[in-house]
Amino acid sequence: MTLSDLNQLHGTIDELKSKEADIVHSLANQLSYVKGLGQNTRVNADAISNMSTIVKHELVQSHDRYVQLTRDVMWLNLTLFNQSALFTVIRELEYALLQLTHQVNELLMAVQHSLSGKLPMTIVSPNILHSILRNISLCLPENYELIAPTKFDNIH
């Protein structure tokens, strides 16, 4: 081996040492990067776990509020339905009371007419009155007739 070969060998060894130092430095950087990723991954995993716990809690609260709101709406619907049914019954009772009042007034008027010796018009319907008058006119002797005609249109 000559001196130039030794110099060339030293140059190659120095070059290999330099490349080895670069590789060691690069591996050290990659290792610290991977350690940093591991640490960041743990922080992100903890953050995701915390966020999922918060979302779960909010979801449970939201469901509870939904159930409460549904219960309140159903109660309101039932109340409105019952109120509507009650209103209908009250209107029917008012109408029945109005009819009863009207019938009592007619009865009082009929009693007053009866006490005065007259037959009230509300007791006999127009159809019955027409039949009575026609039967009477048939039973009248010849040359006799009723003052009022027995046509149905003239009966009031």
Buried (B, 14 or more C-beta within 10 A) or exposed (E): EEEEEEEEEEEEEEEEEEEEEEEEEEEEEEEEEEEEEEEEEEEEEEEEEEEEEEEEEEEEEEEEEEEEEEEEEEEEEEEEEEEEEEEEEEEEEEEEEEEEEEEEEEEEEBEEBEEEEEEBBEEBEEEEBBBEBBEEBEEEEEEEEEEEEBEEEEBE
